[in-house]
């Protein structure tokens, strides 16, 4: 009898809890401020450590700065597909995905993404500020001439110190070979290195 009474009390208690939970509004945080959208455009592919580390760092800082941001990430895969067809595909994909969203800022990593964003800004995200990283002074000068509403962090390379260290180790060096790929960033970095060696 006692166990039946205890079971009855337990069931009544559980029933009471269920009624309270069903009739109680669970408090939640609501903001009437619309979410702000930031778009990151990477020159290269996901999985390339340089790209992944830049993207992770940017996203981490943005999320700590403002929890009302929606951060979207796109990849141009430019090292694997440096073609006009790829640029058209990237343009169409980004236009399709973001033309109905107000983008507050576009962040680009490396030369190809900065060049793409500036040339296509008016068609996809008009008047949107662009922030760049991973572009050296020579690349920045070539790509950003005649554009406004942009800022960024220039990539600094130091071939002079490298050559000085190499000559300290081996003063008899008389030939230097500079190897670089034919991407925008590779070419501009190669030019900076060649100028320093000269």
N, C-alpha and C positions, 0 to 999 in steps of 0.2 A: 504494500500500500504506500509506504514511504517513497519507494523508488518511482511509483507511478505519479505521485504528487510532485516529486522533483522533476520528472520528465515534463509534466504539465506546466510547471513554473518556467522551465527552460524554454519550452515551445512558446509560451506567452511572451517571455522576454525577447526571444528572437523575432516573433511576430511584431512586437512593439518597435524593435529596432528597424525592421524592414519598412514599417509604416512611416517612421520618422525619416528614414533615408529617402523614401519615395516622395515625400512631401516637402523635403528641404531642398532649397536651391543650393547647389554647391558653389561656393564663391570662386571666382576666377578673375584673373587680371584682364581687363579690357582696355584697349587704347583706341580712341577714335581717330588717332593720327594714322593716316595711310602709310603702309609700308613703303620704304624707299628702295629702289632697285639699283644695284651696281653690277655692271657687266665686266668680267675679266676676259680678255681675248689673249690667248697664248699663241705665239708664233709656231711652237712645236707641239709634239704629241704628248698625251698623258703617258706616264711611264718613264719619260726622260727625266733623270734626277734633277737637272737644272730647272726644268719647268715645274715639276712637282714641288720642289722646295720653295720656289718663288710663290706659287699659287697657295700652298699651305700657309706660308708666312703672311701673305696678304689677307687671306680669309680669316686667319686667327686674329690678326690685329683689328680687322673690321668688325668681327663678331664681339670682341671685347669692347670696342669703342661704342657700338650702338646695336642693341638687340632688336631694333626695328628695321634692320636692313635685310633685304633678300639679295644674296650674292649668287650670281649665275656665272658659270665658267664655260668657255668655248675654247676649242683647240683647232688651229689651222693646219697642223701636221705639215708645216712648210719644208722641213728638211727631207721628208719622204716624197712630197708632191709639190715641188716648186714650179707650178704651171698656172697658166691663165685659167684653165678649166677648174682647177682647185679653187682659185680666187672667186670664180663665178659661183661655185657650189657653196663656199663659205658665205659669200654675200647673200645668196638666196636662203640659206639655212638661218642666218642671223636675222635677216629681214622678216622671214616667216615667223620666227619665234618671238621677236621683240618689237615688231612694229606697232603692236597695240599696247605696249607697256611704256610708261614714262621712265626713261633711264636717267638717273641723276648724275652718274659718272661712269666713264669707261676707263678701265685700267688695262694697259697693254704691257706684255712682256716681250722684249726684244724687237728688232728692227721691222720684221715683216708685219707683225701685228700693229705696230705704230703706224706704219705706212698705210696699211689696209684701213685702219680706223679713221685716219685723217682724210684719205681719198673718198671714203664712203660715208662719212659722218652725216652729210646733208640728206643722203638717201635713206639712212636707217635710223639715226638718232640725232636729228638736227639740233644744233647749238649746244650739244652736250659737252661738258668739259672732259678732256682726256688727260690721264696721268700715265706716264711711261716709266719703265725701268728696263735695265739691261741693254741700253743703247749708249755707245760711246760718243764722245764729242763730235767726231767726224760724221758718224751716222746721224746724230741728232741734227747737225747743220744741214746735211743733204735732205733729210726727210721732212723737217719741220719748217723749212723756208716758206714764207707766205701764209702760214697758218697761225691762228690765235686760239685762245681758250685751251691752252695745254701747259702742263708742267710735268716735272718728273725728276728722277734721280739718275744722273749719268753714270754709266759704268766707267770706272777709271782703270786703265791698264798702264803698266809701268815698264815698258821695254828697256828704257834707259838703265834702270837699276839692274835688270836681268843681264844686260850686256856688260855692265860694269862688273857685276859678280863673276860672269863667265871669264872676262879678261883678267880678273884678279886670280882666278883659279888656273887659267892657262893664257899667259900673255902672248903666246905665239899664234893665237887664233887669227887667221886672215881671210877665212871664208865663212859666211853664215848663210844657212838656208832657212827660209821662212815658208812654212807650210800652212795653208789655210784652205777652208772649203770656199765654194763660190756663192755662198749665201751672202745677204747684205751685211750681216754682222761679221761674218768671216772675212769678207773683202775689206771692210773698213778697219777691222782690227789688224789685218795683214798690212794695210797701207800705213797705219800708225807705227807698226813694228819696223817696217822698211825705212820709213822716214827717220826713226830713232837710230837705226843702225847706220844710216848714212851720216 
